[in-house]
Amino acid sequence: AARASCADARIEFVAGIEITAVRDEADIHILGYFIDPESASLRGFLAAQRQQRVARIRHMIERLRALGISLDADAILQPAMADPNTAVGRPWIARALVDGGHVATTNDAFDRWLARGRPAFVAREGAAPADVIARIHDAGGIASIAHPGLVGRDAWIPEFVAAGLDAIEVYHTNHDEAATAHYRAMAERLNLAVSGGSDYHADESHGALRPGSTSLPRAEYERLRTVRLKPDTTGATGHR
């Protein structure tokens, strides 16, 4: 739908994805740009990831039940069961908690029950960052670490570069001027491209964002395109 709308509006469309990797129980969000959505390798990987997410949501609902809050797991998960391309997440539980009158807002749901360290939180089981980067490359895309200022694991980034990381998300809604300058300098030092965006997720738990509220300078976008077309060590056209 987005591709068709962009074509009508004469806006260049880039197929992309955000995948949560896990290292030492910390979520590392990896962005994939210019991917082939029909990649068999990527689609198989994502199918397995979605099953893990469903199992995690059921576990969190069971924890809430033990805490005295009963939710209908089948009703919450029904959209994911009906559409295998839909990825379920904690916001689905948060909205059910609001609808059931247990909290006033989805932010309250996270603060009281669903955030890390709260009573119903269940740690995510995810692939290692190197595996996620490899899957993005298999699909013809380039990989960028998302909002590193929120992750707070700068010491890990050279390790991700060694695994094939192509870019750093320098421009982000929650990066102030100091953070933007810091990660721009890091990208230059590590010979990485720069990505950026609003991180719009269409739910209030991610804040009152809109697409385009944070954007990437055109020159940096053109560099991302160049990285995509850069020959690899075997001489084949692909990622850096």
SULSULQUI-V445819 format. One record per backbone hydrogen bond with DSSP energy under -0.5 kcal/mol. NH is the residue of the N-H (numbers start at 1). CO is the residue of the C=O. Records with the same first field share a line. If there is no record, write none. Layout:
# SULSULQUI-V445819
NH: CO ; CO
This chain:
# SULSULQUI-V445819
5: 1
6: 2
7: 3
8: 4
9: 5
10: 6 ; 7
11: 6
17: 32
19: 30
21: 19 ; 28
22: 127
23: 26
26: 23
28: 21
29: 27
30: 19 ; 28
31: 29 ; 144
32: 17
33: 142
34: 15
35: 15
36: 139
37: 35
39: 36
43: 39
44: 40
45: 41
46: 42
47: 43
48: 44
49: 45
50: 46
51: 47
52: 48
53: 49
54: 50
55: 51
56: 52
57: 53
58: 54
59: 55
60: 56
61: 57
62: 58
63: 59
64: 60
65: 61
66: 62
67: 63
68: 65
69: 64
70: 68
71: 69
73: 71
76: 72
77: 73
78: 74
80: 77
81: 77
82: 78
83: 79
86: 83
88: 86
92: 89
93: 89 ; 90
94: 90
95: 91
96: 92
97: 93
98: 94
99: 95
100: 96
101: 98
102: 97
103: 97
109: 105
110: 106
111: 107
112: 108
113: 109
114: 109
115: 110
118: 115
119: 112
120: 113
121: 118
126: 124
131: 128
132: 128
133: 129
134: 130
135: 131
136: 132
137: 133
138: 134
139: 135
140: 137
141: 136
142: 33
144: 31
145: 167
146: 29
150: 147
151: 147
152: 148
156: 153
157: 153 ; 154
159: 156
160: 156
161: 157
162: 158
163: 159
164: 161
165: 160
166: 143
167: 143
168: 193
169: 145
170: 168 ; 195
171: 195
172: 170
173: 197
175: 172
176: 174
180: 176
181: 177
182: 178
183: 179
184: 180
185: 181
186: 182
187: 183
188: 184
189: 185
190: 186
191: 188
192: 187
193: 166
195: 168
197: 171
206: 203
207: 204
209: 207
213: 210
220: 217
221: 217
222: 218
223: 219
224: 220
225: 221
226: 222
227: 223
228: 224
229: 225
230: 226 ; 227
232: 236
235: 232
238: 230
